[in-house]
Amino acid sequence: MSKFAIITGASTGIGAELAKLAAADGYELLLVADTPFVDPAANLPGAQTLEVDLSTLEGVDRLLDAAQGRQIDLLCANAGHGLGRAFLGQDVAEWRHVIDTNITGTVYLLQKVLNQMVAQGEGKVLVTGSIAGWMPGSFQAVYNGSKAFVDNFTAAIRNELKDHEGITITTLEPGPVETEFFKRADMMDTSVGQSESKSDPADVAKDGWDALMA
């Protein structure tokens, strides 16, 4: 039976590049995003796409239902949102969406999938954190705070599962990457948004993939 992978945040950027790497390695794919799929990754052989809001538990449940009970060999938990501007001027709905996507939805998905992987005795997980989680981020405080949680949480869960030799958890912690992230986060007018030194998402995905498979 073919290996099966779920990749979230897969419509563009790092997630789309991870999808290409997984397909090249023989995985059948469930590609998930909260925006329409326009990247060629959506047309990869053996790829199924699902547009769903992963900031809600119901959205995560829809993702898991779409897996149709298959053994999940690989999860790339890459979905995430940012938010620029000063914290005091942000709407509650805006910062809650960042927290619910980056933290609540991610934690719920990881708990569900890791329980399945432990039961089946094997599985690989790649979680997209960020170096932003290791530094205060003025005018993107909620995003940096959410990534601090992700970076710390995945390190802790990796330690909890260290005796399960068939399970691996890898955290990808890139710096600024040339993706749609900055436009969606309303950060195109910031120094980092305008920087020409952002990493290529294909290179970042390859680094994460190599670490995952090492």
N, C-alpha and C positions, 0 to 999 in steps of 0.2 A: 504494500500500500504506500502511496506517495506521502511524503512528509507534508504537514499542514502548518501554515503560519498565519497569524493575525498581525496586521500592521495598522496602527492607528495614526491619525494625522498624515494619511498617505496620499492626499490629493496633490500635494506639491512638496518641494523642498526636500528635507532630509528623509521624510517618510516615503516619498516617491522613489528616491534613490535606494533606500533600503529594500523597497519592493523589487526593484530591478536586480539587486544582488541576491535576494532570496529566490527569485524565479530562476536566475542563472544557476543556483545551487540545487534546483530540482524541487523546490517547495511549491505546493498548491497554495493559493493565497486568498485570504479574505481581507480586502483593503477597505479601511474605514476612515471616514472624515465627516466633518460637519459642513463642508462646502462641496460643490459639484466637482466631479473628476474631469479635468481637462488635460492632465499630463498623460503621455504615452504609457505610463506605468499601468493605467487602467485597462489597457489593451494587451497586457502580458498574457501569455498562455497560462491557462489554469487559474486566472484571477477572477474573483467575484468582488463586486464593489457594493458598499453600503453607505448611504449618506444618513448620518444619525448624530444627534447632539449628545456628546459624551460628558457634558456637564451635569447630566441627570442620571440617577440610578436606573430609571426606565430605559434610557438610551443605552446604557451598558448592558442591561438585560436583553435588549433587542439585538445587540452585537452577539451576545452569547447564544441567543436563539438561532441566529444566522449560521453559527458554527455547526448546528444540527447534530450535536452530540459527538462530533469527531474528536479524536485525540489531538490536542493542541501541542505540537512539538516545539513551536517557537512563538513567542509574543514579543513584538516590538511596540512598547507603550510610548508612543512618540507624540500623541496629541497634546497640544498646549496652546495657551493664549497669553498675550502680553497686554499691557495697558500703560500708555504714557501719560504725561501731564501730572500736575501736582495732586497729591492724594486728597487734600481737602476739597478740591473741585470735582472729584469723581462721583458719579452717581453710584448709589448702593448696588443697583443692578449690574453695573459695569464691573466693579471689583468682585462682586459675588460670582460673576461668570468666570472670571480668572481663577478664583479659588476653587470653585466647583469643578472646573475642567482640570486644572493642574493638580489639585489635591484630591478632592472627594471622588471624582470619577476614576482617577488613576488608582487610588487606594482600593476602591471597590473592585475594579477590574483585576488588579493584582491579587487580591484575596481570593477571588473566584478562580482565577486561572492557576495560581500556585497551589491551591488545594487540589485541583485536578491533576496537576503535574506530580505532586507528592503521591497521590493515589496511584498514578500510572508508573511512578518510579523514575521518570526522566522528563526533561524539558529545559528549554533555554529561554531566558527573559533578558531583553535589552530595554532599559528605561532611559529616556532622554531627560537628563537633568540639565545643568548649566553651570559654568563657572560663575554666573551671576548669583548663584546661591551661596557663594563664599564671600560676597562683598555687599555692603549697603548700596542701594541703587536709588539715589534721589531722582524723583520724577518717574520712577518705575518701581516704587517701593513694594507694591503688592506682588508684582511679578517676581522680583528678586526674593521676597519673603517666601513665595510659594515654591520657588526652586530650591531655596535653602531646606525647606521641608522635604522635597523629593530627594535631594542629595543625601540628607541625613537618614531619611526613612529607608531608602534602598540599602544603605550601608548596614543598618540595623537588621533588616530582614535577611540580608545575605549572611550575616552572622548567625541568626536564628536557624537558618537552613543549612549550615555548614556540614552537618552530619549526613545530609541527603546528597550522596555523591553524584547522583544523576541529574541534579538540579543546579543550574548556574544562573546567577543574576549579575548582569553587567550594567554599569551606569555610564552613559555617554554624557560628557560634560563639555560641550563646545563653548567657544566664545561667540562673538557675532558672526552670523552666517548669512549669505546673500540669498534670502528667501522672501516670501510675502509677509513674514512675521512683522516687520517694522511698519509696513503699510496698514496691516490689520490692527496693529497696536497704536495707530495714530502717532508714530514716532519718526516719520520721515523728515521732520524738521529738526531732529536732534543730531548731535555730533556723531553718535554711533549710527544713526539711521543714514546719515549722509556719507559715512566713511567709505572709502574705496578699498579698505584693507580687510573687508569681511571675507570669511572662508567660503570656498565653493562647497555647496551641499553634497555634491558627489564625493568629495574628498573626506568630508566629515562622516558621511555614511560608511565609507570604506574603512575608516579608522575604527568606527564602532563595530562594524561587521567582523573585522579582523580580531578585535579584542574579544568579541562574543564567541568566536569559533576557536580561539587559541586553546 
